[in-house]
Amino acid sequence: MSTGKLTIDLSAIVANWHALDAMTDCETGAVVKANAYGLGAGEVAHALARAGARKFFVAVAEEGADVRKAVGTGPTIAVFSGHMEGDSDLIRDHDLTPMINSVDQMLRHVENTPRQGFGIQLDTGMNRLGIEPEEWAALRDIAIGQMPVLIMSHLACADEPDHPMNAKQLKLFNELTAGIDVPRSLAATGGILLGPDYHFDLTRPGIGLYGGLPYVDAQRVVALDLPVIQVRDLRPGETVGYGNAFTARRHTRIATVAAGYADGLIRAMGPNGWLYHGDTACPVAGRVSMDLITVDVTGLAHDPESLTILGPQQGVDDLAQAAGTIGYEILTSLGDRYERTYLK
């Protein structure tokens, strides 16, 4: 087989959810947007629902419809983008809960789906999504009269515990929701780690479920093994790949593996990237191309049949550091050509 093998450990995702849940005294939901961060929203949501998760969060209504098929009736599926034009049928037919972000969305929801539950998303300083404080002052009594099921906001700097923005947003969120008898949510993974002041009634971890920072104690969730297509010998002075980016300084053994930036292995990682054969690190040699990566395997005792790019020796955040990005991008970029195996 010439495609990589991506192994996704659902039991590790469930274990991470339980561990994050144990850090709080409130309910714990799960963010499964972007196809569960690239790992398969249906499989992940189904596993978490069986583990006890009753509230799921997606980015758009179309994602919510897919998650509903996986979890069945009962669990809440909240849509961060709110009630967009054209979403009414999806919201109604799949029992989705839009997180209202504006007066226009509030009006659309009341007019088109008056019996459908909804939540409110407040902007407390991130300036990305949510009703702004001045707008909320005018809308608050009307919105609360419609009986929202949740009021939430989102922290901008939760992965930096000492950042003053955290306390600033917490203070504003408390002010905006004072005296309201509606469940509240402020914390994603980073917010959970900030402590109980940020937990409120519901937390909604995302990246921590999937083995990424800032949750340093997360269990590893993904492994990615890439088959070796060909191995060749280079003499000193010979080059590899586009732009002659690698030049052999000694007799060098080069393995070519079947994956590249079309599979989510970001081109920028080339100069700093490593693959592994067991515990032995093998550096990327030259540029990552669309379908292929060349690797210096001179130090191995024999030619490998495959090399590991995600596994015990190198997690998503290690690979992200090599590429100058974040673990989120590595996970959500993992391509469709891999053979996927789910461990339960």
ABEGO torsion letter per residue (X at the ends): XABBBBBBBAAAAAAAAAAAAAABABBBBBBABGGGGGAGAAAAAAAAAAAGBABBBBABAAAAAAAAAAAEBGBBBBBAAEBBBGAAAAAAAAGBBBBBABAAAAAAAAAABAABBBBBBBBAGAGABEBBAAAAAAAAAAAAAAGBABBBBBBAAAABAABAAAAAAAAAAAAAABGBBBBBBABBAAAAAAEAAAAEABBBBBAAAAGBOABAABBBABBBBBBBABBBBBBBGBBBEBGGABBBABBBBBBBBBBBAAAGBBAAAAAABBBBBEABBBBBBEBBBAABBBBBAAABABBBABBBABEAABBAAAAAAAAGBBAAAAAAABBAABBBBBBX
